[in-house]
Amino acid sequence: MTADIDKTAGPGDAPATGPQPVKAIPVRHYGRYVTALVAIAALAAIIYAFGQGKINWHAVPDYFFDDRITTGVGKTLLLTVLSMLIGIVGGIVLAVMRLSKNPVTSAIAWFYIWFFRGTPVLVQLFLWFNLGLVFEYVNLMPFYKDYWSNFMTPLLTALLGLGLNEAAYMAEICRAGLLAVDEGQTEAAHALGMSHGKTLRRIIIPQAMRVIVPPTGNEVINMLKTTSLVAAVQYPELFRYAQDIGQVSGAPVEMYFLAAAWYLIMTSVLSVGQYYIERYYARGSSRSLPATPWQKVRAHLTSFSSRKVTA
């Protein structure tokens, strides 16, 4: 297509008509439509398959807020917090030991991480729980003996099994965060006369938190789910209570669905908290912070209303 040019118009004269708006036609992605239809069909097939089973879905809301279930939820959260506390504190200590120039402490930290990361959590739980077969009692202080069967309770077994295992993983996360800080920061702090401990607290750790926080949030969520393993060492938590109720009520599968629903609720809440913590520590590293979920929803609603008014 060609357009006639007015040769009588001067170089400074504006065109008779203003710039025409560009009509953009979006490209059609037929593959997306096909993929969406396949996903919807697969979801419908799964729902249909579960609908054919003899599942008493009414049992799930009936026992959802049962006293035993809510007690199990509380114990699961308590076990998660205490185990992560042991893991984080132990991980920081092990990371500092691993980075130490002392070969003895570095080797001890390496051996600890190698052992606890290389063996399954369930095996470690059974190991702590059954040490009474080889140790009749444990000496905590001079002239004092406590029998292992009384000392190693299911709660202590769960804390040792989960917490000590988590410390090995947190040690590597903390070590990666500490190594991510430029060495010039340490050299500058030492040049100003700051001690090694003060440099670690004031300079290194605050900057390393940007690297440490995201995987730590994932570890918290993973720990919440891993607590279900302590049912094997007789500690009553959410999964154990749901299992007991299922055996008594004759609805074991329904109680597993109930436990899964509670785990989904708790992990979803933790995921939201992790997002805001990551956003907090990203303030100094990015010029513009990512939008929060509510800000994204509000932006979508605003754009939708503006399109509706324009139309």
ZADO-1210 file (C-alpha; in nm, 4 decimals, padded with zeros to 6 digits):
<atoms>
<atom x="00.0000" y="00.0000" z="00.0000" code="MET" pos="1"/>
<atom x="00.1290" y="00.3506" z="-00.0920" code="THR" pos="2"/>
<atom x="00.0234" y="00.6931" z="00.0334" code="ALA" pos="3"/>
<atom x="00.0058" y="01.0241" z="-00.1593" code="ASP" pos="4"/>
<atom x="00.2525" y="01.2874" z="-00.0364" code="ILE" pos="5"/>
<atom x="00.1592" y="01.6549" z="-00.0360" code="ASP" pos="6"/>
<atom x="00.4604" y="01.8180" z="-00.2027" code="LYS" pos="7"/>
<atom x="00.3335" y="02.1697" z="-00.1304" code="THR" pos="8"/>
<atom x="00.3643" y="02.1267" z="00.2455" code="ALA" pos="9"/>
<atom x="00.6656" y="02.2837" z="00.4061" code="GLY" pos="10"/>
<atom x="00.9205" y="02.0960" z="00.6116" code="PRO" pos="11"/>
<atom x="00.7939" y="02.2457" z="00.9355" code="GLY" pos="12"/>
<atom x="00.4258" y="02.1966" z="00.8648" code="ASP" pos="13"/>
<atom x="00.2483" y="01.9303" z="01.0678" code="ALA" pos="14"/>
<atom x="00.0520" y="01.6609" z="00.8860" code="PRO" pos="15"/>
<atom x="-00.3154" y="01.7219" z="00.8386" code="ALA" pos="16"/>
<atom x="-00.4075" y="01.4312" z="01.0613" code="THR" pos="17"/>
<atom x="-00.2508" y="01.3191" z="01.3901" code="GLY" pos="18"/>
<atom x="-00.0740" y="00.9885" z="01.4447" code="PRO" pos="19"/>
<atom x="-00.3035" y="00.6969" z="01.3963" code="GLN" pos="20"/>
<atom x="-00.3277" y="00.4429" z="01.6834" code="PRO" pos="21"/>
<atom x="-00.1649" y="00.1117" z="01.6121" code="VAL" pos="22"/>
<atom x="-00.4104" y="-00.1737" z="01.6201" code="LYS" pos="23"/>
<atom x="-00.2178" y="-00.4635" z="01.7711" code="ALA" pos="24"/>
<atom x="-00.3577" y="-00.8078" z="01.7061" code="ILE" pos="25"/>
<atom x="-00.2314" y="-01.0634" z="01.9575" code="PRO" pos="26"/>
<atom x="-00.0841" y="-01.3827" z="01.8212" code="VAL" pos="27"/>
<atom x="-00.3014" y="-01.6839" z="01.8828" code="ARG" pos="28"/>
<atom x="-00.1282" y="-01.9621" z="02.0745" code="HIS" pos="29"/>
<atom x="-00.3264" y="-02.2704" z="01.9886" code="TYR" pos="30"/>
<atom x="-00.0852" y="-02.4911" z="02.1796" code="GLY" pos="31"/>
<atom x="-00.1895" y="-02.3225" z="02.5045" code="ARG" pos="32"/>
<atom x="-00.5539" y="-02.4000" z="02.4356" code="TYR" pos="33"/>
<atom x="-00.4733" y="-02.7645" z="02.3673" code="VAL" pos="34"/>
<atom x="-00.2622" y="-02.7888" z="02.6829" code="THR" pos="35"/>
<atom x="-00.5377" y="-02.6311" z="02.8931" code="ALA" pos="36"/>
<atom x="-00.7964" y="-02.8758" z="02.7541" code="LEU" pos="37"/>
<atom x="-00.5689" y="-03.1737" z="02.8240" code="VAL" pos="38"/>
<atom x="-00.5072" y="-03.0526" z="03.1823" code="ALA" pos="39"/>
<atom x="-00.8798" y="-03.0006" z="03.2445" code="ILE" pos="40"/>
<atom x="-00.9573" y="-03.3455" z="03.1023" code="ALA" pos="41"/>
<atom x="-00.6926" y="-03.5092" z="03.3252" code="ALA" pos="42"/>
<atom x="-00.8275" y="-03.3283" z="03.6327" code="LEU" pos="43"/>
<atom x="-01.1827" y="-03.4331" z="03.5495" code="ALA" pos="44"/>
<atom x="-01.0679" y="-03.7946" z="03.5066" code="ALA" pos="45"/>
<atom x="-00.8985" y="-03.7922" z="03.8484" code="ILE" pos="46"/>
<atom x="-01.2076" y="-03.6426" z="04.0149" code="ILE" pos="47"/>
<atom x="-01.4279" y="-03.9008" z="03.8431" code="TYR" pos="48"/>
<atom x="-01.1997" y="-04.1858" z="03.9539" code="ALA" pos="49"/>
<atom x="-01.2126" y="-04.0741" z="04.3174" code="PHE" pos="50"/>
<atom x="-01.5879" y="-04.0278" z="04.2897" code="GLY" pos="51"/>
<atom x="-01.6262" y="-04.3955" z="04.2045" code="GLN" pos="52"/>
<atom x="-01.4555" y="-04.5069" z="04.5252" code="GLY" pos="53"/>
<atom x="-01.6443" y="-04.5914" z="04.8429" code="LYS" pos="54"/>
<atom x="-01.5109" y="-04.2927" z="05.0343" code="ILE" pos="55"/>
<atom x="-01.7139" y="-04.1449" z="05.3175" code="ASN" pos="56"/>
<atom x="-01.6398" y="-03.7787" z="05.2520" code="TRP" pos="57"/>
<atom x="-01.8683" y="-03.6731" z="05.5386" code="HIS" pos="58"/>
<atom x="-01.6182" y="-03.8171" z="05.7873" code="ALA" pos="59"/>
<atom x="-01.3621" y="-03.5504" z="05.6953" code="VAL" pos="60"/>
<atom x="-01.5629" y="-03.2456" z="05.8137" code="PRO" pos="61"/>
<atom x="-01.7015" y="-03.4469" z="06.1073" code="ASP" pos="62"/>
<atom x="-01.3524" y="-03.5043" z="06.2519" code="TYR" pos="63"/>
<atom x="-01.1809" y="-03.1936" z="06.1106" code="PHE" pos="64"/>
<atom x="-01.1931" y="-03.0044" z="06.4412" code="PHE" pos="65"/>
<atom x="-01.1905" y="-03.3061" z="06.6683" code="ASP" pos="66"/>
<atom x="-01.0030" y="-03.2505" z="06.9955" code="ASP" pos="67"/>
<atom x="-00.7464" y="-03.5165" z="06.9084" code="ARG" pos="68"/>
<atom x="-00.6838" y="-03.3660" z="06.5649" code="ILE" pos="69"/>
<atom x="-00.6406" y="-03.0109" z="06.6982" code="THR" pos="70"/>
<atom x="-00.4100" y="-03.1467" z="06.9698" code="THR" pos="71"/>
<atom x="-00.2084" y="-03.3226" z="06.7003" code="GLY" pos="72"/>
<atom x="-00.1860" y="-03.0005" z="06.4997" code="VAL" pos="73"/>
<atom x="-00.0533" y="-02.8164" z="06.8050" code="GLY" pos="74"/>
<atom x="00.2066" y="-03.0856" z="06.8755" code="LYS" pos="75"/>
<atom x="00.3114" y="-03.0892" z="06.5098" code="THR" pos="76"/>
<atom x="00.3710" y="-02.7133" z="06.5137" code="LEU" pos="77"/>
<atom x="00.5543" y="-02.7348" z="06.8474" code="LEU" pos="78"/>
<atom x="00.7772" y="-03.0135" z="06.7194" code="LEU" pos="79"/>
<atom x="00.8463" y="-02.8171" z="06.4005" code="THR" pos="80"/>
<atom x="00.9476" y="-02.5026" z="06.5906" code="VAL" pos="81"/>
<atom x="01.1699" y="-02.6835" z="06.8422" code="LEU" pos="82"/>
<atom x="01.3370" y="-02.9027" z="06.5794" code="SER" pos="83"/>
<atom x="01.4062" y="-02.6049" z="06.3537" code="MET" pos="84"/>
<atom x="01.5441" y="-02.4113" z="06.6503" code="LEU" pos="85"/>
<atom x="01.7874" y="-02.6946" z="06.7196" code="ILE" pos="86"/>
<atom x="01.8681" y="-02.7203" z="06.3499" code="GLY" pos="87"/>
<atom x="01.9302" y="-02.3472" z="06.2967" code="ILE" pos="88"/>
<atom x="02.1462" y="-02.3034" z="06.6070" code="VAL" pos="89"/>
<atom x="02.3386" y="-02.6207" z="06.5326" code="GLY" pos="90"/>
<atom x="02.3715" y="-02.5274" z="06.1659" code="GLY" pos="91"/>
<atom x="02.5217" y="-02.1872" z="06.2461" code="ILE" pos="92"/>
<atom x="02.7720" y="-02.3454" z="06.4850" code="VAL" pos="93"/>
<atom x="02.8653" y="-02.6148" z="06.2342" code="LEU" pos="94"/>
<atom x="02.8994" y="-02.3629" z="05.9509" code="ALA" pos="95"/>
<atom x="03.1389" y="-02.1508" z="06.1565" code="VAL" pos="96"/>
<atom x="03.3320" y="-02.4642" z="06.2547" code="MET" pos="97"/>
<atom x="03.3463" y="-02.5775" z="05.8914" code="ARG" pos="98"/>
<atom x="03.4886" y="-02.2398" z="05.7820" code="LEU" pos="99"/>
<atom x="03.7336" y="-02.2289" z="06.0707" code="SER" pos="100"/>
<atom x="04.1055" y="-02.2420" z="05.9998" code="LYS" pos="101"/>
<atom x="04.1406" y="-02.4950" z="06.2827" code="ASN" pos="102"/>
<atom x="04.1670" y="-02.8336" z="06.1082" code="PRO" pos="103"/>
<atom x="04.0247" y="-03.0222" z="06.4079" code="VAL" pos="104"/>
<atom x="03.6987" y="-02.8270" z="06.4331" code="THR" pos="105"/>
<atom x="03.6655" y="-02.8186" z="06.0551" code="SER" pos="106"/>
<atom x="03.7082" y="-03.1966" z="06.0337" code="ALA" pos="107"/>
<atom x="03.4558" y="-03.2589" z="06.3142" code="ILE" pos="108"/>
<atom x="03.1982" y="-03.0392" z="06.1383" code="ALA" pos="109"/>
<atom x="03.2625" y="-03.2158" z="05.8066" code="TRP" pos="110"/>
<atom x="03.2182" y="-03.5600" z="05.9660" code="PHE" pos="111"/>
<atom x="02.8949" y="-03.4524" z="06.1362" code="TYR" pos="112"/>
<atom x="02.7486" y="-03.3203" z="05.8121" code="ILE" pos="113"/>
<atom x="02.8648" y="-03.6276" z="05.6208" code="TRP" pos="114"/>
<atom x="02.7019" y="-03.8674" z="05.8659" code="PHE" pos="115"/>
<atom x="02.3663" y="-03.6972" z="05.9232" code="PHE" pos="116"/>
<atom x="02.3133" y="-03.6038" z="05.5596" code="ARG" pos="117"/>
<atom x="02.4117" y="-03.9488" z="05.4424" code="GLY" pos="118"/>
<atom x="02.1639" y="-04.1482" z="05.6530" code="THR" pos="119"/>
<atom x="01.7813" y="-04.1363" z="05.6355" code="PRO" pos="120"/>
<atom x="01.5856" y="-03.9509" z="05.9017" code="VAL" pos="121"/>
<atom x="01.3759" y="-04.2559" z="05.9830" code="LEU" pos="122"/>
<atom x="01.6876" y="-04.4636" z="06.0477" code="VAL" pos="123"/>
<atom x="01.8204" y="-04.1948" z="06.2829" code="GLN" pos="124"/>
<atom x="01.4884" y="-04.1840" z="06.4709" code="LEU" pos="125"/>
<atom x="01.4929" y="-04.5605" z="06.5246" code="PHE" pos="126"/>
<atom x="01.8591" y="-04.5423" z="06.6240" code="LEU" pos="127"/>
<atom x="01.7920" y="-04.2909" z="06.9020" code="TRP" pos="128"/>
<atom x="01.4789" y="-04.4755" z="07.0103" code="PHE" pos="129"/>
<atom x="01.6478" y="-04.8171" z="07.0383" code="ASN" pos="130"/>
<atom x="01.9782" y="-04.7181" z="07.1919" code="LEU" pos="131"/>
<atom x="01.8381" y="-04.8522" z="07.5183" code="GLY" pos="132"/>
<atom x="01.9116" y="-05.2005" z="07.3842" code="LEU" pos="133"/>
<atom x="02.2854" y="-05.1334" z="07.4140" code="VAL" pos="134"/>
<atom x="02.2911" y="-04.8635" z="07.6852" code="PHE" pos="135"/>
<atom x="02.1178" y="-04.9556" z="08.0081" code="GLU" pos="136"/>
<atom x="02.1602" y="-04.6085" z="08.1578" code="TYR" pos="137"/>
<atom x="02.3175" y="-04.2753" z="08.0736" code="VAL" pos="138"/>
<atom x="02.5519" y="-04.0735" z="08.2935" code="ASN" pos="139"/>
<atom x="02.4543" y="-03.7073" z="08.2729" code="LEU" pos="140"/>
<atom x="02.6543" y="-03.5909" z="08.5758" code="MET" pos="141"/>
<atom x="02.9066" y="-03.7499" z="08.8109" code="PRO" pos="142"/>
<atom x="02.7486" y="-03.9789" z="09.0711" code="PHE" pos="143"/>
<atom x="02.4168" y="-03.9651" z="08.8837" code="TYR" pos="144"/>
<atom x="02.2703" y="-04.2288" z="08.6597" code="LYS" pos="145"/>
<atom x="01.9408" y="-04.2199" z="08.4692" code="ASP" pos="146"/>
<atom x="01.8043" y="-04.5268" z="08.2983" code="TYR" pos="147"/>
<atom x="01.7843" y="-04.4863" z="07.9206" code="TRP" pos="148"/>
<atom x="01.4222" y="-04.6014" z="07.9029" code="SER" pos="149"/>
<atom x="01.3213" y="-04.3130" z="08.1326" code="ASN" pos="150"/>
<atom x="01.5602" y="-04.0612" z="07.9810" code="PHE" pos="151"/>
<atom x="01.4841" y="-04.1140" z="07.6111" code="MET" pos="152"/>
<atom x="01.1166" y="-04.0182" z="07.5852" code="THR" pos="153"/>
<atom x="00.9350" y="-04.0130" z="07.2473" code="PRO" pos="154"/>
<atom x="00.9493" y="-03.6311" z="07.2439" code="LEU" pos="155"/>
<atom x="01.3238" y="-03.6231" z="07.3083" code="LEU" pos="156"/>
<atom x="01.3731" y="-03.8935" z="07.0452" code="THR" pos="157"/>
<atom x="01.1791" y="-03.6862" z="06.7925" code="ALA" pos="158"/>
<atom x="01.3713" y="-03.3682" z="06.8757" code="LEU" pos="159"/>
<atom x="01.7098" y="-03.5372" z="06.8513" code="LEU" pos="160"/>
<atom x="01.6244" y="-03.7244" z="06.5336" code="GLY" pos="161"/>
<atom x="01.4766" y="-03.4253" z="06.3502" code="LEU" pos="162"/>
<atom x="01.6850" y="-03.1450" z="06.5021" code="GLY" pos="163"/>
<atom x="02.0282" y="-03.3022" z="06.4644" code="LEU" pos="164"/>
<atom x="01.9507" y="-03.4102" z="06.1098" code="ASN" pos="165"/>
<atom x="01.8290" y="-03.0614" z="06.0212" code="GLU" pos="166"/>
<atom x="02.1458" y="-02.9072" z="06.1659" code="ALA" pos="167"/>
<atom x="02.3503" y="-03.0822" z="05.8980" code="ALA" pos="168"/>
<atom x="02.1439" y="-02.9276" z="05.6176" code="TYR" pos="169"/>
<atom x="02.1299" y="-02.5857" z="05.7820" code="MET" pos="170"/>
<atom x="02.5079" y="-02.5943" z="05.8186" code="ALA" pos="171"/>
<atom x="02.5494" y="-02.6121" z="05.4415" code="GLU" pos="172"/>
<atom x="02.2858" y="-02.3401" z="05.3886" code="ILE" pos="173"/>
<atom x="02.4563" y="-02.1097" z="05.6391" code="CYS" pos="174"/>
<atom x="02.7988" y="-02.1854" z="05.4946" code="ARG" pos="175"/>
<atom x="02.6765" y="-02.0939" z="05.1452" code="ALA" pos="176"/>
<atom x="02.5327" y="-01.7685" z="05.2795" code="GLY" pos="177"/>
<atom x="02.8556" y="-01.6769" z="05.4585" code="LEU" pos="178"/>
<atom x="03.0656" y="-01.7536" z="05.1523" code="LEU" pos="179"/>
<atom x="02.8340" y="-01.5383" z="04.9377" code="ALA" pos="180"/>
<atom x="02.9535" y="-01.2241" z="05.1214" code="VAL" pos="181"/>
<atom x="03.2528" y="-01.0650" z="04.9545" code="ASP" pos="182"/>
<atom x="03.5817" y="-01.1138" z="05.1402" code="GLU" pos="183"/>
<atom x="03.6475" y="-00.7426" z="05.1135" code="GLY" pos="184"/>
<atom x="03.3767" y="-00.6838" z="05.3730" code="GLN" pos="185"/>
<atom x="03.5721" y="-00.8889" z="05.6271" code="THR" pos="186"/>
<atom x="03.9009" y="-00.7246" z="05.5381" code="GLU" pos="187"/>
<atom x="03.7504" y="-00.3770" z="05.5726" code="ALA" pos="188"/>
<atom x="03.5991" y="-00.4648" z="05.9112" code="ALA" pos="189"/>
<atom x="03.9316" y="-00.6020" z="06.0373" code="HIS" pos="190"/>
<atom x="04.1054" y="-00.2889" z="05.9090" code="ALA" pos="191"/>
<atom x="03.8714" y="-00.0834" z="06.1267" code="LEU" pos="192"/>
<atom x="03.9741" y="-00.2884" z="06.4304" code="GLY" pos="193"/>
<atom x="03.6637" y="-00.5056" z="06.4604" code="MET" pos="194"/>
<atom x="03.7093" y="-00.8501" z="06.6098" code="SER" pos="195"/>
<atom x="03.6195" y="-01.1671" z="06.4201" code="HIS" pos="196"/>
<atom x="03.3069" y="-01.2261" z="06.6262" code="GLY" pos="197"/>
<atom x="03.1868" y="-00.8674" z="06.5916" code="LYS" pos="198"/>
<atom x="03.2540" y="-00.8753" z="06.2173" code="THR" pos="199"/>
<atom x="03.0485" y="-01.1914" z="06.1914" code="LEU" pos="200"/>
<atom x="02.7541" y="-01.0441" z="06.3859" code="ARG" pos="201"/>
<atom x="02.7544" y="-00.6903" z="06.2440" code="ARG" pos="202"/>
<atom x="02.8790" y="-00.7310" z="05.8867" code="ILE" pos="203"/>
<atom x="02.8712" y="-01.0872" z="05.7538" code="ILE" pos="204"/>
<atom x="02.5506" y="-01.2407" z="05.8914" code="ILE" pos="205"/>
<atom x="02.3160" y="-00.9492" z="05.8025" code="PRO" pos="206"/>
<atom x="02.4321" y="-00.9657" z="05.4395" code="GLN" pos="207"/>
<atom x="02.4274" y="-01.3447" z="05.4317" code="ALA" pos="208"/>
<atom x="02.0630" y="-01.3513" z="05.5413" code="MET" pos="209"/>
<atom x="01.9503" y="-01.2755" z="05.1852" code="ARG" pos="210"/>
<atom x="02.0994" y="-01.6080" z="05.0782" code="VAL" pos="211"/>
<atom x="02.0097" y="-01.8014" z="05.3941" code="ILE" pos="212"/>
<atom x="01.6423" y="-01.7043" z="05.4351" code="VAL" pos="213"/>
<atom x="01.4865" y="-01.8560" z="05.1161" code="PRO" pos="214"/>
<atom x="01.6221" y="-02.2119" z="05.1612" code="PRO" pos="215"/>
<atom x="01.5565" y="-02.1902" z="05.5359" code="THR" pos="216"/>
<atom x="01.1895" y="-02.1238" z="05.4634" code="GLY" pos="217"/>
<atom x="01.1839" y="-02.4336" z="05.2465" code="ASN" pos="218"/>
<atom x="01.3456" y="-02.6317" z="05.5272" code="GLU" pos="219"/>
<atom x="01.0757" y="-02.5167" z="05.7727" code="VAL" pos="220"/>
<atom x="00.8025" y="-02.6346" z="05.5371" code="ILE" pos="221"/>
<atom x="00.9859" y="-02.9614" z="05.4793" code="ASN" pos="222"/>
<atom x="01.0312" y="-03.0066" z="05.8550" code="MET" pos="223"/>
<atom x="00.6574" y="-02.9632" z="05.9106" code="LEU" pos="224"/>
<atom x="00.5923" y="-03.2533" z="05.6746" code="LYS" pos="225"/>
<atom x="00.8806" y="-03.4635" z="05.8080" code="THR" pos="226"/>
<atom x="00.7299" y="-03.4584" z="06.1582" code="THR" pos="227"/>
<atom x="00.4874" y="-03.7267" z="06.0383" code="SER" pos="228"/>
<atom x="00.7771" y="-03.9756" z="06.0627" code="LEU" pos="229"/>
<atom x="00.7886" y="-03.9503" z="06.4427" code="VAL" pos="230"/>
<atom x="00.4694" y="-04.1568" z="06.4587" code="ALA" pos="231"/>
<atom x="00.7049" y="-04.4529" z="06.4156" code="ALA" pos="232"/>
<atom x="00.8681" y="-04.3777" z="06.7540" code="VAL" pos="233"/>
<atom x="00.5371" y="-04.3524" z="06.9411" code="GLN" pos="234"/>
<atom x="00.5142" y="-03.9713" z="06.9542" code="TYR" pos="235"/>
<atom x="00.1513" y="-03.8589" z="06.9087" code="PRO" pos="236"/>
<atom x="00.1187" y="-03.5814" z="06.6517" code="GLU" pos="237"/>
<atom x="-00.1248" y="-03.5044" z="06.3702" code="LEU" pos="238"/>
<atom x="-00.0551" y="-03.8101" z="06.1572" code="PHE" pos="239"/>
<atom x="-00.0554" y="-04.0469" z="06.4560" code="ARG" pos="240"/>
<atom x="-00.3872" y="-03.9119" z="06.5876" code="TYR" pos="241"/>
<atom x="-00.5435" y="-03.9302" z="06.2405" code="ALA" pos="242"/>
<atom x="-00.4198" y="-04.2876" z="06.2082" code="GLN" pos="243"/>
<atom x="-00.5669" y="-04.3859" z="06.5455" code="ASP" pos="244"/>
<atom x="-00.9026" y="-04.2234" z="06.4667" code="ILE" pos="245"/>
<atom x="-00.9114" y="-04.3996" z="06.1296" code="GLY" pos="246"/>
<atom x="-00.8560" y="-04.7391" z="06.2876" code="GLN" pos="247"/>
<atom x="-01.1284" y="-04.6856" z="06.5481" code="VAL" pos="248"/>
<atom x="-01.3865" y="-04.5211" z="06.3211" code="SER" pos="249"/>
<atom x="-01.3326" y="-04.7555" z="06.0281" code="GLY" pos="250"/>
<atom x="-01.2433" y="-04.4689" z="05.7944" code="ALA" pos="251"/>
<atom x="-00.8633" y="-04.4814" z="05.7610" code="PRO" pos="252"/>
<atom x="-00.8469" y="-04.3364" z="05.4096" code="VAL" pos="253"/>
<atom x="-01.0752" y="-04.0469" z="05.5032" code="GLU" pos="254"/>
<atom x="-00.8539" y="-03.9614" z="05.8006" code="MET" pos="255"/>
<atom x="-00.5488" y="-03.9584" z="05.5750" code="TYR" pos="256"/>
<atom x="-00.7291" y="-03.7059" z="05.3547" code="PHE" pos="257"/>
<atom x="-00.8067" y="-03.5049" z="05.6683" code="LEU" pos="258"/>
<atom x="-00.4417" y="-03.5065" z="05.7763" code="ALA" pos="259"/>
<atom x="-00.3353" y="-03.4050" z="05.4255" code="ALA" pos="260"/>
<atom x="-00.5790" y="-03.1116" z="05.4357" code="ALA" pos="261"/>
<atom x="-00.4338" y="-02.9894" z="05.7656" code="TRP" pos="262"/>
<atom x="-00.0780" y="-03.0205" z="05.6334" code="TYR" pos="263"/>
<atom x="-00.1781" y="-02.8188" z="05.3257" code="LEU" pos="264"/>
<atom x="-00.3270" y="-02.5446" z="05.5435" code="ILE" pos="265"/>
<atom x="-00.0181" y="-02.5195" z="05.7636" code="MET" pos="266"/>
<atom x="00.2293" y="-02.5274" z="05.4753" code="THR" pos="267"/>
<atom x="00.0280" y="-02.2611" z="05.2912" code="SER" pos="268"/>
<atom x="00.0442" y="-02.0291" z="05.5931" code="VAL" pos="269"/>
<atom x="00.4179" y="-02.0889" z="05.6237" code="LEU" pos="270"/>
<atom x="00.4656" y="-02.0204" z="05.2523" code="SER" pos="271"/>
<atom x="00.2982" y="-01.6800" z="05.2882" code="VAL" pos="272"/>
<atom x="00.5185" y="-01.5984" z="05.5867" code="GLY" pos="273"/>
<atom x="00.8270" y="-01.7065" z="05.3934" code="GLN" pos="274"/>
<atom x="00.7319" y="-01.4734" z="05.1068" code="TYR" pos="275"/>
<atom x="00.7107" y="-01.1682" z="05.3313" code="TYR" pos="276"/>
<atom x="01.0354" y="-01.2536" z="05.5117" code="ILE" pos="277"/>
<atom x="01.2163" y="-01.2862" z="05.1781" code="GLU" pos="278"/>
<atom x="01.0664" y="-00.9543" z="05.0689" code="ARG" pos="279"/>
<atom x="01.1906" y="-00.7907" z="05.3891" code="TYR" pos="280"/>
<atom x="01.5511" y="-00.9046" z="05.3409" code="TYR" pos="281"/>
<atom x="01.5441" y="-00.8102" z="04.9699" code="ALA" pos="282"/>
<atom x="01.5029" y="-00.4408" z="05.0499" code="ARG" pos="283"/>
<atom x="01.8703" y="-00.3558" z="05.0159" code="GLY" pos="284"/>
<atom x="01.9426" y="-00.5741" z="04.7119" code="SER" pos="285"/>
<atom x="01.6742" y="-00.4638" z="04.4626" code="SER" pos="286"/>
<atom x="01.5533" y="-00.1194" z="04.3628" code="ARG" pos="287"/>
<atom x="01.1870" y="-00.2183" z="04.3500" code="SER" pos="288"/>
<atom x="01.0414" y="-00.4848" z="04.5761" code="LEU" pos="289"/>
<atom x="00.8202" y="-00.7527" z="04.4200" code="PRO" pos="290"/>
<atom x="00.4491" y="-00.6937" z="04.4563" code="ALA" pos="291"/>
<atom x="00.2696" y="-00.8693" z="04.7393" code="THR" pos="292"/>
<atom x="-00.0170" y="-01.1087" z="04.6555" code="PRO" pos="293"/>
<atom x="-00.2730" y="-00.8470" z="04.7599" code="TRP" pos="294"/>
<atom x="-00.1023" y="-00.5848" z="04.5448" code="GLN" pos="295"/>
<atom x="-00.1133" y="-00.8217" z="04.2469" code="LYS" pos="296"/>
<atom x="-00.4854" y="-00.8898" z="04.3001" code="VAL" pos="297"/>
<atom x="-00.5565" y="-00.5176" z="04.3335" code="ARG" pos="298"/>
<atom x="-00.3567" y="-00.4446" z="04.0161" code="ALA" pos="299"/>
<atom x="-00.5514" y="-00.7070" z="03.8216" code="HIS" pos="300"/>
<atom x="-00.8834" y="-00.5714" z="03.9492" code="LEU" pos="301"/>
<atom x="-00.7803" y="-00.2160" z="03.8601" code="THR" pos="302"/>
<atom x="-00.6769" y="-00.3152" z="03.5075" code="SER" pos="303"/>
<atom x="-00.9987" y="-00.5126" z="03.4612" code="PHE" pos="304"/>
<atom x="-01.2145" y="-00.2184" z="03.5728" code="SER" pos="305"/>
<atom x="-01.0225" y="00.0233" z="03.3477" code="SER" pos="306"/>
<atom x="-01.0774" y="-00.2041" z="03.0471" code="ARG" pos="307"/>
<atom x="-01.4450" y="-00.2257" z="03.1278" code="LYS" pos="308"/>
<atom x="-01.4779" y="00.1544" z="03.1447" code="VAL" pos="309"/>
<atom x="-01.2855" y="00.1988" z="02.8186" code="THR" pos="310"/>
<atom x="-01.5064" y="-00.0514" z="02.6413" code="ALA" pos="311"/>
</atoms>
